[in-house]
Amino acid sequence: MQQALDFRDESEAINALLLPLSDADFARQTLFKGWTIDEVLRHLHVWNIAADLALSDAAAFHAFLGQMAAGIKGGRLPDFEQVYLEGLSGTGLRAAWIGQARAMTPRFAAADPRARVQWVGPEMSVISSITARLMESWAHAQAIYDVLGVERIDSDRIGNIVRLGVNTYGWTFRNRKEDPPGPMPRLRLTAPSGAIWDYGEGDDLIEGSASEFCQVVTQCRNIGDTSLSVQGAVATRWMAIAQCFAGPPQDPPPPGARHRA
């Protein structure tokens, strides 16, 4: 399953970014909700573990859900994740996280992509589960690239995230108890390789960098902080609230709130 290999390769790219860091560097605060690099990486590690359990040990996954439900009562999710990982941080956390990503990849690659697995919300297919891990890894890592002042060099594996953005067009509105205001706008996006990715048949048009489109649908950036061309009322409304990840409606960061140092 290519998506599992793409998840592995994205994890390896993030690991290369983290390798030069000292333990003290992991305490640096990012622009994502004020989370530190430690907190961002713990979040990715814990939910990679959870996805792996959902694939291979349903009973253990349900036990994890019980721990989480008890752990977040009256507290923050990062606090539960710190307790769950027994305070793991810094270079030790990096090693454990990349070890987990490497170990789970062959299990997902060999699994039936159409098989169903449990999750925090509705169950999903195996291919959707590992694609979600790729998307979340890519999205949360943006905060680390930003705080370190490193310009990210993407590959065409972000096409998985573009497709998630496309597939969640209608859901983005229904999640807010709104009807989609029209057909999905046409997308004409330039991939990192220079290829042109076309989606949709609506009259409205969103055109520009596929990486920036991914930043908007994952809410790493406000649409106003990108160079995407957005034409039409439907396209404008979608880009103002786009959300390709599960959970209750969330608003994108305000203009200028997320940026590279």
Salt bridges, closest charged atoms under 4 A:
ASP9 OD1 - ARG8 NE 3.04
GLU10 OE2 - ARG152 NH2 3.25
GLU10 OE1 - ARG157 NE 2.62
GLU12 OE2 - ARG102 NE 2.72
GLU39 OE2 - ARG76 NH2 3.40
ASP52 OD2 - ARG107 NH2 2.73
ASP79 OD1 - ARG76 NH1 2.96
GLU81 OE2 - HIS43 ND1 2.67
ASP112 OD1 - ARG114 NE 3.63
GLU123 OE2 - ARG116 NE 3.36
GLU136 OE2 - HIS43 NE2 2.54
GLU136 OE1 - ARG133 NH1 2.82
GLU136 OE2 - HIS140 NE2 3.39
ASP146 OD2 - ARG221 NH1 2.87
ASP154 OD1 - ARG152 NE 3.73
GLU178 OE2 - ARG237 NH2 2.70
ASP198 OD1 - ARG186 NH2 3.20
ASP198 OD2 - ARG188 NH1 3.47
GLU207 OE2 - ARG188 NE 3.65
ASP251 OD1 - ARG176 NH2 2.89
